[in-house]
Amino acid sequence: MKLEKDKKWKWPAENMREWTEDELDNSEREFSHQLLHLRFQLAGGQGDVLPVIRQLRKGIARVKTVRRQKALEAGAQAEA
């Protein structure tokens, strides 16, 4: 998945909840990788990447939130 500044990298958390653990890992890894490249571009003076950086950070947070929710659900089911 190649990032472009015009694309919106928003996924509703409802859609992410259907993803497998591998898909969540791959998405988080790819978002982090793209974020690193965009930070280098920002440091190099390309100021038009800031909105994409914000969207990627939110995407990473969503992935982590969904992963945490799945872990809590699995723990609750194990207790019951």
N, CA, C and O atoms as a GROMACS GRO file, in nm:
protein
  320
    1MET      N    1   0.085  -0.116   0.000
    1MET     CA    2   0.000   0.000   0.000
    1MET      C    3   0.090   0.123   0.000
    1MET      O    4   0.164   0.146   0.095
    2LYS      N    5   0.083   0.200  -0.105
    2LYS     CA    6   0.165   0.319  -0.120
    2LYS      C    7   0.086   0.440  -0.072
    2LYS      O    8  -0.029   0.460  -0.110
    3LEU      N    9   0.149   0.519   0.012
    3LEU     CA   10   0.082   0.636   0.066
    3LEU      C   11   0.094   0.753  -0.030
    3LEU      O   12   0.200   0.778  -0.086
    4GLU      N   13  -0.012   0.821  -0.048
    4GLU     CA   14  -0.013   0.944  -0.126
    4GLU      C   15  -0.076   1.050  -0.039
    4GLU      O   16  -0.164   1.021   0.043
    5LYS      N   17  -0.032   1.174  -0.057
    5LYS     CA   18  -0.082   1.278   0.032
    5LYS      C   19  -0.229   1.307   0.012
    5LYS      O   20  -0.295   1.359   0.102
    6ASP      N   21  -0.284   1.275  -0.106
    6ASP     CA   22  -0.424   1.304  -0.133
    6ASP      C   23  -0.518   1.198  -0.077
    6ASP      O   24  -0.637   1.224  -0.062
    7LYS      N   25  -0.466   1.081  -0.047
    7LYS     CA   26  -0.551   0.974   0.005
    7LYS      C   27  -0.578   0.994   0.153
    7LYS      O   28  -0.494   1.046   0.227
    8LYS      N   29  -0.694   0.954   0.194
    8LYS     CA   30  -0.729   0.956   0.335
    8LYS      C   31  -0.706   0.817   0.391
    8LYS      O   32  -0.762   0.721   0.340
    9TRP      N   33  -0.625   0.806   0.491
    9TRP     CA   34  -0.595   0.676   0.551
    9TRP      C   35  -0.676   0.660   0.677
    9TRP      O   36  -0.623   0.650   0.788
   10LYS      N   37  -0.806   0.660   0.658
   10LYS     CA   38  -0.897   0.644   0.770
   10LYS      C   39  -0.970   0.512   0.753
   10LYS      O   40  -1.024   0.482   0.646
   11TRP      N   41  -0.972   0.436   0.856
   11TRP     CA   42  -1.053   0.315   0.859
   11TRP      C   43  -1.135   0.321   0.985
   11TRP      O   44  -1.082   0.343   1.094
   12PRO      N   45  -1.264   0.301   0.971
   12PRO     CA   46  -1.344   0.296   1.093
   12PRO      C   47  -1.301   0.177   1.178
   12PRO      O   48  -1.264   0.072   1.126
   13ALA      N   49  -1.306   0.196   1.307
   13ALA     CA   50  -1.266   0.090   1.399
   13ALA      C   51  -1.354  -0.033   1.382
   13ALA      O   52  -1.311  -0.145   1.409
   14GLU      N   53  -1.479  -0.014   1.336
   14GLU     CA   54  -1.568  -0.128   1.315
   14GLU      C   55  -1.511  -0.222   1.210
   14GLU      O   56  -1.519  -0.344   1.224
   15ASN      N   57  -1.452  -0.164   1.103
   15ASN     CA   58  -1.392  -0.247   1.000
   15ASN      C   59  -1.265  -0.314   1.051
   15ASN      O   60  -1.238  -0.430   1.017
   16MET      N   61  -1.189  -0.244   1.131
   16MET     CA   62  -1.064  -0.300   1.183
   16MET      C   63  -1.089  -0.415   1.279
   16MET      O   64  -1.005  -0.504   1.291
   17ARG      N   65  -1.202  -0.415   1.346
   17ARG     CA   66  -1.232  -0.523   1.440
   17ARG      C   67  -1.249  -0.657   1.370
   17ARG      O   68  -1.236  -0.762   1.432
   18GLU      N   69  -1.279  -0.653   1.241
   18GLU     CA   70  -1.296  -0.775   1.164
   18GLU      C   71  -1.162  -0.830   1.114
   18GLU      O   72  -1.156  -0.944   1.068
   19TRP      N   73  -1.056  -0.750   1.121
   19TRP     CA   74  -0.925  -0.793   1.072
   19TRP      C   75  -0.866  -0.898   1.165
   19TRP      O   76  -0.894  -0.899   1.285
   20THR      N   77  -0.783  -0.985   1.108
   20THR     CA   78  -0.712  -1.084   1.189
   20THR      C   79  -0.594  -1.017   1.257
   20THR      O   80  -0.560  -0.903   1.228
   21GLU      N   81  -0.533  -1.090   1.349
   21GLU     CA   82  -0.418  -1.036   1.420
   21GLU      C   83  -0.302  -1.008   1.325
   21GLU      O   84  -0.230  -0.910   1.342
   22ASP      N   85  -0.284  -1.094   1.225
   22ASP     CA   86  -0.178  -1.072   1.126
   22ASP      C   87  -0.203  -0.946   1.044
   22ASP      O   88  -0.110  -0.871   1.014
   23GLU      N   89  -0.328  -0.923   1.008
   23GLU     CA   90  -0.361  -0.803   0.932
   23GLU      C   91  -0.337  -0.677   1.015
   23GLU      O   92  -0.291  -0.575   0.964
   24LEU      N   93  -0.368  -0.684   1.143
   24LEU     CA   94  -0.343  -0.571   1.232
   24LEU      C   95  -0.194  -0.545   1.245
   24LEU      O   96  -0.149  -0.430   1.241
   25ASP      N   97  -0.115  -0.653   1.260
   25ASP     CA   98   0.030  -0.638   1.270
   25ASP      C   99   0.089  -0.577   1.144
   25ASP      O  100   0.171  -0.486   1.150
   26ASN      N  101   0.045  -0.628   1.029
   26ASN     CA  102   0.096  -0.576   0.902
   26ASN      C  103   0.060  -0.430   0.883
   26ASN      O  104   0.142  -0.351   0.836
   27SER      N  105  -0.061  -0.393   0.918
   27SER     CA  106  -0.105  -0.254   0.903
   27SER      C  107  -0.024  -0.162   0.994
   27SER      O  108   0.021  -0.056   0.951
   28GLU      N  109  -0.006  -0.204   1.118
   28GLU     CA  110   0.070  -0.120   1.210
   28GLU      C  111   0.215  -0.105   1.163
   28GLU      O  112   0.271   0.004   1.169
   29ARG      N  113   0.273  -0.212   1.118
   29ARG     CA  114   0.411  -0.208   1.069
   29ARG      C  115   0.421  -0.116   0.947
   29ARG      O  116   0.514  -0.036   0.937
   30GLU      N  117   0.327  -0.128   0.855
   30GLU     CA  118   0.330  -0.045   0.735
   30GLU      C  119   0.305   0.102   0.768
   30GLU      O  120   0.372   0.190   0.712
   31PHE      N  121   0.212   0.129   0.857
   31PHE     CA  122   0.186   0.267   0.898
   31PHE      C  123   0.312   0.328   0.961
   31PHE      O  124   0.348   0.442   0.932
   32SER      N  125   0.378   0.252   1.047
   32SER     CA  126   0.498   0.301   1.113
   32SER      C  127   0.609   0.328   1.012
   32SER      O  128   0.682   0.427   1.022
   33HIS      N  129   0.621   0.239   0.915
   33HIS     CA  130   0.722   0.255   0.811
   33HIS      C  131   0.696   0.381   0.729
   33HIS      O  132   0.788   0.458   0.702
   34GLN      N  133   0.572   0.401   0.688
   34GLN     CA  134   0.536   0.520   0.612
   34GLN      C  135   0.553   0.646   0.695
   34GLN      O  136   0.595   0.750   0.643
   35LEU      N  137   0.521   0.638   0.822
   35LEU     CA  138   0.536   0.752   0.912
   35LEU      C  139   0.682   0.794   0.922
   35LEU      O  140   0.713   0.913   0.923
   36LEU      N  141   0.771   0.697   0.930
   36LEU     CA  142   0.914   0.726   0.935
   36LEU      C  143   0.958   0.802   0.810
   36LEU      O  144   1.030   0.901   0.820
   37HIS      N  145   0.915   0.756   0.693
   37HIS     CA  146   0.953   0.822   0.568
   37HIS      C  147   0.896   0.964   0.561
   37HIS      O  148   0.963   1.057   0.516
   38LEU      N  149   0.774   0.980   0.606
   38LEU     CA  150   0.712   1.112   0.602
   38LEU      C  151   0.778   1.208   0.700
   38LEU      O  152   0.787   1.328   0.673
   39ARG      N  153   0.825   1.157   0.812
   39ARG     CA  154   0.896   1.244   0.907
   39ARG      C  155   1.027   1.294   0.847
   39ARG      O  156   1.066   1.408   0.870
   40PHE      N  157   1.094   1.209   0.770
   40PHE     CA  158   1.216   1.253   0.701
   40PHE      C  159   1.182   1.360   0.597
   40PHE      O  160   1.257   1.457   0.582
   41GLN      N  161   1.072   1.342   0.527
   41GLN     CA  162   1.031   1.443   0.428
   41GLN      C  163   0.998   1.574   0.497
   41GLN      O  164   1.032   1.681   0.446
   42LEU      N  165   0.931   1.567   0.611
   42LEU     CA  166   0.896   1.687   0.685
   42LEU      C  167   1.022   1.759   0.732
   42LEU      O  168   1.030   1.882   0.726
   43ALA      N  169   1.120   1.683   0.780
   43ALA     CA  170   1.244   1.742   0.826
   43ALA      C  171   1.321   1.804   0.708
   43ALA      O  172   1.398   1.898   0.726
   44GLY      N  173   1.301   1.750   0.590
   44GLY     CA  174   1.368   1.801   0.471
   44GLY      C  175   1.302   1.924   0.413
   44GLY      O  176   1.350   1.979   0.314
   45GLY      N  177   1.192   1.969   0.472
   45GLY     CA  178   1.131   2.092   0.429
   45GLY      C  179   1.002   2.076   0.350
   45GLY      O  180   0.947   2.176   0.304
   46GLN      N  181   0.954   1.956   0.333
   46GLN     CA  182   0.828   1.937   0.263
   46GLN      C  183   0.716   1.944   0.365
   46GLN      O  184   0.683   1.844   0.429
   47GLY      N  185   0.658   2.060   0.379
   47GLY     CA  186   0.557   2.082   0.483
   47GLY      C  187   0.419   2.031   0.448
   47GLY      O  188   0.330   2.036   0.533
   48ASP      N  189   0.398   1.982   0.328
   48ASP     CA  190   0.265   1.939   0.289
   48ASP      C  191   0.233   1.797   0.332
   48ASP      O  192   0.127   1.744   0.296
   49VAL      N  193   0.319   1.734   0.408
   49VAL     CA  194   0.295   1.596   0.451
   49VAL      C  195   0.235   1.590   0.591
   49VAL      O  196   0.203   1.481   0.639
   50LEU      N  197   0.219   1.701   0.656
   50LEU     CA  198   0.170   1.701   0.794
   50LEU      C  199   0.031   1.640   0.810
   50LEU      O  200   0.010   1.564   0.905
   51PRO      N  201  -0.066   1.670   0.724
   51PRO     CA  202  -0.196   1.604   0.739
   51PRO      C  203  -0.189   1.452   0.724
   51PRO      O  204  -0.262   1.380   0.793
   52VAL      N  205  -0.104   1.403   0.638
   52VAL     CA  206  -0.090   1.259   0.620
   52VAL      C  207  -0.025   1.197   0.743
   52VAL      O  208  -0.063   1.088   0.784
   53ILE      N  209   0.071   1.266   0.801
   53ILE     CA  210   0.134   1.219   0.924
   53ILE      C  211   0.031   1.206   1.035
   53ILE      O  212   0.032   1.108   1.110
   54ARG      N  213  -0.057   1.303   1.045
   54ARG     CA  214  -0.161   1.298   1.148
   54ARG      C  215  -0.254   1.179   1.127
   54ARG      O  216  -0.289   1.110   1.222
   55GLN      N  217  -0.292   1.155   1.002
   55GLN     CA  218  -0.381   1.043   0.972
   55GLN      C  219  -0.312   0.910   1.004
   55GLN      O  220  -0.376   0.818   1.056
   56LEU      N  221  -0.183   0.898   0.973
   56LEU     CA  222  -0.111   0.775   1.003
   56LEU      C  223  -0.102   0.751   1.153
   56LEU      O  224  -0.119   0.638   1.199
   57ARG      N  225  -0.076   0.857   1.229
   57ARG     CA  226  -0.069   0.841   1.374
   57ARG      C  227  -0.202   0.795   1.431
   57ARG      O  228  -0.207   0.712   1.522
   58LYS      N  229  -0.311   0.850   1.376
   58LYS     CA  230  -0.443   0.807   1.420
   58LYS      C  231  -0.470   0.663   1.379
   58LYS      O  232  -0.534   0.588   1.453
   59GLY      N  233  -0.422   0.624   1.261
   59GLY     CA  234  -0.440   0.486   1.216
   59GLY      C  235  -0.366   0.389   1.306
   59GLY      O  236  -0.418   0.282   1.339
   60ILE      N  237  -0.245   0.424   1.346
   60ILE     CA  238  -0.167   0.340   1.437
   60ILE      C  239  -0.240   0.328   1.571
   60ILE      O  240  -0.248   0.220   1.629
   61ALA      N  241  -0.293   0.439   1.619
   61ALA     CA  242  -0.367   0.437   1.747
   61ALA      C  243  -0.491   0.349   1.737
   61ALA      O  244  -0.524   0.277   1.831
   62ARG      N  245  -0.560   0.355   1.622
   62ARG     CA  246  -0.679   0.270   1.605
   62ARG      C  247  -0.642   0.123   1.607
   62ARG      O  248  -0.710   0.041   1.668
   63VAL      N  249  -0.532   0.089   1.539
   63VAL     CA  250  -0.488  -0.051   1.536
   63VAL      C  251  -0.456  -0.099   1.677
   63VAL      O  252  -0.496  -0.208   1.716
   64LYS      N  253  -0.386  -0.017   1.752
   64LYS     CA  254  -0.350  -0.055   1.889
   64LYS      C  255  -0.473  -0.067   1.978
   64LYS      O  256  -0.480  -0.155   2.063
   65THR      N  257  -0.570   0.021   1.958
   65THR     CA  258  -0.694   0.016   2.035
   65THR      C  259  -0.771  -0.111   2.006
   65THR      O  260  -0.819  -0.177   2.098
   66VAL      N  261  -0.783  -0.145   1.878
   66VAL     CA  262  -0.856  -0.266   1.840
   66VAL      C  263  -0.785  -0.389   1.895
   66VAL      O  264  -0.851  -0.482   1.943
   67ARG      N  265  -0.652  -0.392   1.889
   67ARG     CA  266  -0.576  -0.505   1.942
   67ARG      C  267  -0.600  -0.519   2.093
   67ARG      O  268  -0.614  -0.630   2.143
   68ARG      N  269  -0.603  -0.407   2.165
   68ARG     CA  270  -0.626  -0.409   2.309
   68ARG      C  271  -0.768  -0.457   2.342
   68ARG      O  272  -0.788  -0.533   2.437
   69GLN      N  273  -0.865  -0.412   2.263
   69GLN     CA  274  -1.003  -0.455   2.285
   69GLN      C  275  -1.017  -0.605   2.264
   69GLN      O  276  -1.088  -0.673   2.338
   70LYS      N  277  -0.950  -0.657   2.162
   70LYS     CA  278  -0.955  -0.801   2.137
   70LYS      C  279  -0.891  -0.879   2.251
   70LYS      O  280  -0.941  -0.984   2.290
   71ALA      N  281  -0.781  -0.826   2.306
   71ALA     CA  282  -0.715  -0.893   2.418
   71ALA      C  283  -0.804  -0.893   2.541
   71ALA      O  284  -0.812  -0.994   2.612
   72LEU      N  285  -0.872  -0.783   2.566
   72LEU     CA  286  -0.963  -0.776   2.682
   72LEU      C  287  -1.081  -0.871   2.665
   72LEU      O  288  -1.124  -0.934   2.761
   73GLU      N  289  -1.134  -0.880   2.542
   73GLU     CA  290  -1.245  -0.972   2.517
   73GLU      C  291  -1.200  -1.116   2.537
   73GLU      O  292  -1.274  -1.197   2.593
   74ALA      N  293  -1.080  -1.149   2.491
   74ALA     CA  294  -1.029  -1.285   2.505
   74ALA      C  295  -1.008  -1.317   2.654
   74ALA      O  296  -1.035  -1.429   2.697
   75GLY      N  297  -0.960  -1.219   2.731
   75GLY     CA  298  -0.943  -1.239   2.874
   75GLY      C  299  -1.075  -1.257   2.946
   75GLY      O  300  -1.085  -1.338   3.038
   76ALA      N  301  -1.176  -1.183   2.906
   76ALA     CA  302  -1.307  -1.194   2.968
   76ALA      C  303  -1.370  -1.329   2.936
   76ALA      O  304  -1.438  -1.388   3.020
   77GLN      N  305  -1.350  -1.378   2.815
   77GLN     CA  306  -1.405  -1.509   2.777
   77GLN      C  307  -1.332  -1.622   2.848
   77GLN      O  308  -1.392  -1.726   2.876
   78ALA      N  309  -1.204  -1.603   2.876
   78ALA     CA  310  -1.128  -1.706   2.945
   78ALA      C  311  -1.172  -1.718   3.091
   78ALA      O  312  -1.170  -1.827   3.149
   79GLU      N  313  -1.212  -1.606   3.150
   79GLU     CA  314  -1.257  -1.607   3.288
   79GLU      C  315  -1.395  -1.670   3.304
   79GLU      O  316  -1.427  -1.729   3.407
   80ALA      N  317  -1.476  -1.658   3.200
   80ALA     CA  318  -1.614  -1.706   3.210
   80ALA      C  319  -1.624  -1.855   3.190
   80ALA      O  320  -1.734  -1.911   3.196
   0.00000   0.00000   0.00000
